[in-house]
């Protein structure tokens, strides 16, 4: 039984990169179908990030890097802090429409978190798109397509309706809503239990909090 997982993530959120890495492992080992959903931390028009906010973000980077190093042997080299990600989310929606959603999401996350690239720049996003088999010119045209901004906003409206405030937000099989990064073992146990159970008597469960 294939288990669908809706994952609300932001490309510049360190906990979202941790969740992405965890979900990719889960996808390799279990029959799950992940749908990446948009969530912008700094939507267009956001004020410049304060010095205090930058320090907090840097401390989050260090904390997540320790977890990534211990679990996956990864070292972070993040891109610029405080950038906008609307163009990246639009590109991700276009990639999804071409059957490249998983590949683009993974490549954009790696580009920002492991390669230090600024995914605010459209030229960088076009290169990422080309890396996963998208035509750069088509991706540029997609930024002018009104359907993709609406898809991004629809994801964020749904997140608000479901009470998702802490990223990442994971909705498993349409019933289990988890807020914040979760350990791989916890996600695996949830998916395996759902695969064993037809879900008729499952109650809607919300679990909050980041890894600690």
For each residue, the residues with C-beta under 8 A, 3 or more apart:
1: 31 194 195
2: 31 32 33
3: 30 31 32 33 172 173 191 194 195
4: 32 33 34 35 172 173 174
5: 23 32 33 34 35 170 171 172 173 191
6: 35 37 170 171 174
7: 19 20 23 34 35 36 37 168 169 170 171
8: 37 38 39 155 159 164 167 168 169 170
9: 13 16 19 20 36 37 39 105 167 168
10: 13 16 39 40 41 85 167
11: 16 85 88 89 108 109 112 119
12: 41 42 78 79 81 83 85 112 119
13: 9 10 16 17 41 167 168
14: 17 18 57 60 61 63 64 65 76 78 113
15: 18 19 60 64 167 168 180 181 210 211
16: 9 10 11 13 19 20 109 167 168 181
17: 13 14 20 21 64 68 109 112 113
18: 14 15 21 22 64 67 68 181 211
19: 7 9 15 16 22 23 168 170 181 182
20: 7 9 16 17 23 24 105 106 109 168
21: 17 18 24 25 68 71 72 74
22: 18 19 25 26 71 181 182 183 184 187
23: 5 7 19 20 26 27 32 34 170 187
24: 20 21 27 28 106
25: 21 22 28 29 72 184
26: 22 23 29 30 32 184 187 188 191
27: 23 24 30 32 34
28: 24 25
29: 25 26 188
30: 3 26 27 188 191 192 195
31: 1 2 3 195
32: 2 3 4 5 23 26 27 191
33: 2 3 4 5
34: 4 5 7 23 27 102
35: 4 5 6 7 101
36: 7 9 92 96 101 102 105
37: 6 7 8 9 155 158 159 169
38: 8 89 92 93 151 152 155 156
39: 8 9 10 155 156 159 164 167 169
40: 10 43 84 85 86 89 152 156
41: 10 12 13 85 167
42: 12 46 49 82 83 84 85
43: 40 46 84 86
44: 84 86
45:
46: 42 43 84
47:
48: 82
49: 42 53 54 57 81 82
50: 53 54
51: 54 55
52: 55 56
53: 49 50 56 57 82
54: 49 50 51 57 58 81 82
55: 51 52 58 59
56: 52 53 59 60
57: 14 49 53 54 60 61 81 82
58: 54 55 61 62 81
59: 55 56 62 63
60: 14 15 56 57 63 64
61: 14 57 58 64 65 76 78
62: 58 59 65 66
63: 14 59 60 66 67
64: 14 15 17 18 60 61 67 68 76
65: 14 61 62 68 69 74 75 76
66: 62 63 69 70
67: 18 63 64 70 71 211
68: 17 18 21 64 65 71 72 74 75 76
69: 65 66 72 73 74 75
70: 66 67
71: 21 22 67 68 184
72: 21 25 68 69
73: 69
74: 21 65 68 69 114
75: 65 68 69 114
76: 14 61 64 65 68 113 114
77: 113 114 115 116
78: 12 14 61 81 112 113 116
79: 12 83 111 112 113 115 116 117 118 119
80: 83 118 120
81: 12 49 54 57 58 78
82: 42 48 49 53 54 57
83: 12 42 79 80 118 119 120
84: 40 42 43 44 46 87 120
85: 10 11 12 40 41 42 88 89 119 120
86: 40 43 44 89 90 149 152
87: 84 90 91 119 120 122 125 143
88: 11 85 91 92 108 119 120 125
89: 11 38 40 85 86 92 93 152
90: 86 87 93 94 142 143 148 149 152
91: 87 88 94 95 104 108 125 128 129 139 142 143
92: 36 38 88 89 95 96 101 104 105 108
93: 38 89 90 96 97 142 148 151 152
94: 90 91 97 98 134 138 139 142 145 148
95: 91 92 98 100 101 103 104 105 129 132 134
96: 36 92 93 99 100 101 104
97: 93 94
98: 94 95 134
99: 96
100: 95 96 103 104 132 133 134
101: 35 36 92 95 96 104 105
102: 34 36 105 106
103: 95 100 106 107 132 133
104: 91 92 95 96 100 101 107 108 128 129 132 134
105: 9 20 36 92 95 101 102 108 109
106: 20 24 102 103 109 110
107: 103 104 110 111 128 131 132
108: 11 88 91 92 104 105 111 112 119 125 128
109: 11 16 17 20 105 106 112 113
110: 106 107 113 114 115
111: 79 107 108 114 115 117 119 124 128
112: 11 12 17 78 79 108 109 115 116 117 118 119
113: 14 17 76 77 78 79 109 110
114: 74 75 76 77 110 111
115: 77 79 110 111 112
116: 77 78 79 112
117: 79 111 112 124 128
118: 79 80 83 112 121 124
119: 11 12 79 83 85 87 88 108 111 112 124 125 128
120: 80 83 84 85 87 88 124
121: 118 124 125
122: 87 125 126 140 143
123: 126 127
124: 111 117 118 119 120 121 127 128
125: 87 88 91 108 119 121 122 128 129 139
126: 122 123 129 130 136 139 140
127: 123 124 130 131 136
128: 91 104 107 108 111 117 119 124 125 131 132
129: 91 95 104 125 126 132 134 135 136 139
130: 126 127 133 134 135 136
131: 107 127 128
132: 95 100 103 104 107 128 129
133: 100 103 130
134: 94 95 98 100 104 129 130 138 139
135: 129 130 138 139
136: 126 127 129 130 139 140
137: 140 141
138: 94 134 135 141 142
139: 91 94 125 126 129 134 135 136 142 143
140: 122 126 136 137 143
141: 137 138 144 145
142: 90 91 93 94 138 139 145 148
143: 87 90 91 122 139 140 148
144: 141
145: 94 141 142 148
146: 149 150
147: 150 151
148: 90 93 94 142 143 145 151 152
149: 86 90 146 152 153
150: 146 147 153 154
151: 38 93 147 148 154 155
152: 38 40 86 89 90 93 148 149 155 156
153: 149 150 156 157
154: 150 151 157 158
155: 8 37 38 39 151 152 158 159
156: 38 39 40 152 153 159 160
157: 153 154 160 161
158: 37 154 155 161 162
159: 8 37 39 155 156 162 164 169
160: 156 157 163 164
161: 157 158
162: 158 159 169 171 177
163: 160 177 206
164: 8 39 159 160 167 169 177 179
165: 179
166: 169 179 180 208 209 210
167: 8 9 10 13 15 16 39 41 164 180
168: 7 8 9 13 15 16 19 20 180 181
169: 7 8 37 39 159 162 164 166 177 178 179
170: 5 6 7 8 19 23 176 177 178 179 182 187
171: 5 6 7 162 174 175 176 177 178
172: 3 4 5 175 176 177 178 187 190 191 194
173: 3 4 5 176 194 199 202
174: 4 6 171
175: 171 172 199 202 203 204 205
176: 170 171 172 173 190 194 202 204 205 207
177: 162 163 164 169 170 171 172 204 205 206 207
178: 169 170 171 172 182 187 206 207 208
179: 164 165 166 169 170 206 207 208 209
180: 15 166 167 168 208 209 210 211
181: 15 16 18 19 22 168 210 211
182: 19 22 170 178 186 187 207 211
183: 22 186 187 211
184: 22 25 26 71 187 188
185: 188 189
186: 182 183 189 190
187: 22 23 26 170 172 178 182 183 184 190 191
188: 26 29 30 184 185 191 192
189: 185 186 192 193
190: 172 176 186 187 193 194
191: 3 5 26 30 32 172 187 188 194 195
192: 30 188 189 195 196
193: 189 190 196 197
194: 1 3 172 173 176 190 191 197 199 202
195: 1 3 30 31 191 192
196: 192 193
197: 193 194 201 202
198:
199: 173 175 194 202
200:
201: 197
202: 173 175 176 194 197 199 205
203: 175
204: 175 176 177
205: 175 176 177 202
206: 163 177 178 179
207: 176 177 178 179 182
208: 166 178 179 180
209: 166 179 180 212
210: 15 166 180 181
211: 15 18 67 180 181 182 183
212: 209
